[in-house]
Amino acid sequence: MSNVPSVSGKDAVKAFKKLGFVEARIQGSHVILKMDGNPNLLTIPVHGNSDLKTGTLRGLIKASGFTLEQFLEQL
């Protein structure tokens, strides 16, 4: 996965929801998402409009089971 764009936590949550994830709960400033059929929970830090670090976003996309291209289509 190369060329990961700068994405805020809020935008990442919206994109993952479009891919089929639902909000399991909110834990402080982190949104926990889950999806039927995917054993992984996604914990997305939402700190205002701050962008996620590249490695964090890569890890979330990998854990979601989707590709970078599929994620970018939802932004």
C-alpha positions as CSV (number, residue, x, y, z in Angstrom):
1,M,0.0,0.0,0.0
2,S,1.6,3.2,-1.1
3,N,0.5,6.7,-1.4
4,V,-1.8,6.7,1.6
5,P,-3.5,10.1,1.8
6,S,-4.0,12.3,4.8
7,V,-7.4,11.4,6.3
8,S,-9.0,12.6,9.5
9,G,-10.4,10.2,12.0
10,K,-13.9,11.4,11.2
11,D,-13.5,10.8,7.5
12,A,-12.1,7.4,8.1
13,V,-15.1,6.4,10.2
14,K,-17.5,7.6,7.5
15,A,-15.5,5.6,4.8
16,F,-15.5,2.4,6.9
17,K,-19.2,2.8,7.6
18,K,-19.8,3.0,3.8
19,L,-17.9,-0.3,3.5
20,G,-20.2,-2.0,5.9
21,F,-18.8,-1.4,9.4
22,V,-21.1,-0.3,12.2
23,E,-20.3,1.6,15.3
24,A,-20.0,-0.8,18.2
25,R,-19.3,1.9,20.8
26,I,-17.4,5.1,21.5
27,Q,-14.6,4.9,24.1
28,G,-13.5,8.4,24.9
29,S,-12.1,9.9,21.7
30,H,-11.9,6.6,19.9
31,V,-14.7,5.1,17.8
32,I,-14.9,1.3,17.8
33,L,-16.3,-0.3,14.6
34,K,-17.3,-3.9,13.8
35,M,-18.6,-5.8,10.9
36,D,-20.3,-9.2,10.7
37,G,-17.9,-11.7,9.2
38,N,-14.8,-9.8,10.1
39,P,-13.2,-10.9,13.4
40,N,-11.3,-7.6,13.8
41,L,-12.6,-4.5,15.6
42,L,-11.4,-1.2,14.2
43,T,-10.4,1.4,16.8
44,I,-10.2,4.8,15.1
45,P,-8.8,7.8,17.0
46,V,-11.0,10.8,16.4
47,H,-9.1,13.8,17.8
48,G,-10.9,16.8,16.3
49,N,-10.0,17.2,12.6
50,S,-6.4,15.8,13.1
51,D,-5.2,13.5,10.4
52,L,-4.5,9.9,11.2
53,K,-0.8,8.9,11.0
54,T,0.0,6.9,7.8
55,G,0.9,3.7,9.7
56,T,-2.3,3.8,11.7
57,L,-4.5,4.2,8.6
58,R,-2.6,1.4,6.8
59,G,-3.1,-0.9,9.8
60,L,-6.9,0.0,9.9
61,I,-7.3,-0.7,6.2
62,K,-5.4,-4.0,6.5
63,A,-7.5,-5.1,9.5
64,S,-10.7,-4.2,7.7
65,G,-9.9,-6.8,4.9
66,F,-10.4,-4.2,2.2
67,T,-7.8,-2.7,-0.2
68,L,-6.5,0.8,-0.2
69,E,-8.3,1.4,-3.5
70,Q,-11.6,0.2,-2.1
71,F,-11.1,2.5,0.9
72,L,-10.3,5.5,-1.2
73,E,-13.4,5.0,-3.3
74,Q,-15.5,5.7,-0.2
75,L,-13.8,9.0,0.8
